[in-house]
Amino acid sequence: MTSSASVEELANAREQKSAYAKAVVLDPGHYRLDVMVRDAHSGATGIQHVGFEVPKFPLDKLATSSIVLAARLEDLSDRPGGGQFTIGTKKVIPNISGVFHKNQPVGLYLQVYNAAIDQTLLRPAVDVEYVLLKDGKELSKQAEDWREVNDAGQRLTLTRLIDTRALQPGEYKIEIRLNDRVNGQRLTPSATFTVVP
C-alpha cells in the first residue's frame, strides 16, 4: 500500500488516517502478524507485532466471533463482489480505537456459530438482545428478530447501529445476550466503547 502527497498537501496528509483491509482464511491456531510502515524518502520505519489466535469452534457448542465495533456498516446484498472491509454481504469498517463522537452511531458486527436448527421451522431459533450498560446499570435493551438474521444455515450474522445522540460522554458496555431456544445454550459476548463530545 502506498500513500503520497504533494508539498502543499503534506501538512493535511500527516493528520489524516488511512485504513486497509485484507481478508485471509486461516486454520485454527496461534499466529503473529507483523505490520511495517516505511517512509520511502526518509527511510523512517515503524513496525507493529500483533499476536492472535484463530479459535476452533466445537460443532455442538454455540460460539461467537469477537464483536467488531464499526465506524460504518453497509449492506452489500444488492451489489455483488467483494472488496476491502467486506465480510459476506456486509461492508464493515472497524473503529479500532473504540472511541465514537456523540451523534456518531456505534456499529456492531458479530457472527454466531453452531446455532441448533429448529426442526419445525428448519432454521435456527435464537433470541438475541442488545443491552447497553453504563457503570454496570442497564440503560436500554433492543431485541433482534432472529428470523431475519439467518444467512447461512447454522451461522447467524448480527449487525446493529447504536444511537449515541442521547448518550453522555463516557465509557459504555454493550452486551449481546444470545439464547438458543432449541438446546438452551446461552452466550453473552460484550465490548466496551467510549463516547466523546
C-alpha positions in Angstrom: 0.0 0.0 0.0 1.4 3.4 -0.9 0.2 6.9 0.1 1.7 10.1 -1.4 1.1 13.8 -1.1 2.4 16.9 -2.7 4.3 19.5 -0.7 1.1 21.6 -0.4 -0.9 18.5 0.8 1.7 17.3 3.3 0.5 19.2 6.3 -3.0 17.9 5.9 -1.9 14.4 4.9 0.0 14.0 8.2 -3.2 14.5 10.2 -5.2 12.1 8.1 -5.7 8.4 8.8 -5.8 5.5 6.4 -7.4 2.1 6.7 -6.5 -1.0 4.8 -8.0 -4.5 5.0 -7.1 -7.8 3.6 -9.1 -11.0 4.3 -7.1 -14.2 4.8 -8.6 -17.6 5.6 -6.6 -19.3 8.4 -6.8 -22.6 10.1 -7.3 -22.7 13.9 -4.1 -21.9 15.7 -1.8 -19.2 17.0 -0.4 -16.6 14.6 1.7 -13.4 14.6 1.2 -10.6 12.2 4.0 -8.1 11.5 2.9 -4.7 10.1 5.7 -2.5 8.8 5.3 1.1 7.7 8.3 2.9 6.0 8.7 6.4 4.6 10.2 5.8 1.2 12.1 9.1 1.2 13.5 9.3 4.7 13.7 5.6 5.4 12.0 6.1 8.8 10.3 2.8 9.7 7.8 1.6 12.2 6.8 -2.0 12.9 4.0 -3.4 14.9 3.8 -7.1 16.0 0.3 -8.5 16.8 -0.3 -11.9 18.1 -3.7 -13.6 17.8 -5.5 -16.9 18.0 -7.9 -18.3 15.5 -10.2 -20.4 17.6 -11.5 -23.9 16.8 -15.3 -24.0 17.4 -16.7 -27.3 18.5 -19.6 -28.3 16.2 -22.0 -29.0 19.0 -21.5 -25.8 21.0 -22.9 -22.3 20.5 -20.0 -19.9 19.8 -19.4 -16.3 18.5 -16.8 -14.3 16.8 -15.5 -11.2 18.6 -17.7 -8.2 18.5 -16.5 -5.7 15.9 -17.1 -2.1 16.8 -17.7 -0.4 13.5 -17.4 3.2 12.3 -19.6 2.2 9.3 -21.8 -0.7 8.4 -23.2 -1.1 4.9 -25.4 -3.7 3.3 -24.0 -5.0 0.0 -26.6 -7.7 -0.7 -27.8 -5.8 -3.8 -24.2 -5.3 -5.1 -22.2 -8.5 -6.0 -18.5 -8.6 -5.5 -16.1 -8.1 -2.6 -13.5 -5.5 -1.7 -11.8 -4.2 1.3 -13.7 -4.5 4.6 -16.3 -6.8 3.0 -17.5 -9.7 5.1 -20.1 -11.8 3.3 -22.8 -9.3 2.3 -21.7 -6.5 4.7 -19.1 -3.8 4.5 -17.7 -3.4 8.0 -15.3 -0.5 8.6 -13.9 -1.1 12.1 -13.3 1.6 14.7 -10.1 0.2 16.2 -9.9 2.8 19.0 -13.5 2.2 20.2 -13.9 6.0 20.6 -17.0 7.5 19.0 -18.1 11.1 18.8 -21.6 11.9 20.2 -24.1 11.7 17.3 -21.9 9.1 15.5 -23.6 5.7 15.6 -21.7 2.8 17.1 -21.8 -0.1 14.6 -21.8 -3.7 15.9 -21.0 -6.8 13.9 -21.0 -10.3 15.2 -21.2 -13.8 13.8 -22.9 -16.6 15.8 -21.8 -20.2 15.0 -23.4 -23.6 15.6 -26.9 -22.5 16.4 -29.2 -25.5 16.7 -31.8 -26.0 13.9 -35.4 -25.9 14.9 -36.8 -28.9 13.1 -40.3 -27.4 12.7 -39.0 -24.2 11.1 -35.8 -25.7 9.6 -33.8 -22.7 10.8 -32.1 -21.6 14.0 -34.3 -20.2 16.8 -32.1 -17.9 18.7 -33.2 -15.0 20.9 -30.9 -12.0 20.6 -30.9 -9.0 22.9 -28.6 -5.9 22.7 -28.1 -4.4 26.2 -26.4 -1.1 26.7 -24.8 -0.5 30.1 -23.0 2.3 31.9 -21.3 1.8 35.3 -23.0 -1.7 35.5 -26.5 -0.3 35.1 -28.8 -1.2 32.1 -29.7 1.8 30.0 -31.6 0.2 27.2 -32.4 -3.1 25.6 -33.2 -3.9 21.9 -34.4 -7.3 20.7 -33.3 -8.8 17.3 -35.8 -10.7 15.2 -33.9 -14.0 14.9 -35.9 -15.0 11.8 -34.3 -12.1 9.9 -30.7 -12.8 10.6 -30.2 -16.4 9.3 -27.9 -16.2 6.4 -26.0 -19.5 6.2 -27.6 -22.4 7.9 -26.2 -22.6 11.5 -24.3 -19.3 11.2 -26.1 -16.0 12.0 -24.8 -12.6 11.2 -25.8 -9.8 13.6 -25.4 -6.1 12.8 -26.8 -3.2 14.7 -26.3 0.6 15.0 -26.4 2.1 18.5 -27.6 5.7 18.5 -25.4 7.9 20.6 -27.3 11.2 20.4 -28.8 10.7 23.9 -25.6 9.4 25.5 -23.5 11.5 27.7 -19.7 11.3 27.2 -18.1 8.4 29.0 -17.4 4.7 28.8 -20.2 2.2 27.9 -20.5 -1.5 27.6 -22.6 -3.4 25.1 -23.7 -7.0 25.8 -25.3 -9.2 23.2 -27.3 -11.8 25.0 -27.9 -14.9 23.0 -30.3 -17.8 23.9 -30.5 -20.8 21.6 -34.1 -21.9 22.2 -33.5 -25.4 20.7 -30.7 -26.6 23.0 -30.8 -24.0 25.8 -27.3 -22.8 25.3 -26.6 -19.1 26.2 -23.7 -16.7 25.5 -23.2 -13.1 26.3 -20.3 -11.6 24.3 -19.5 -7.9 25.2 -17.5 -5.0 24.1 -16.7 -1.5 25.5 -16.7 1.8 23.8 -16.2 5.4 24.7 -18.4 8.4 23.7 -16.7 11.8 23.4 -18.2 15.2 22.7 
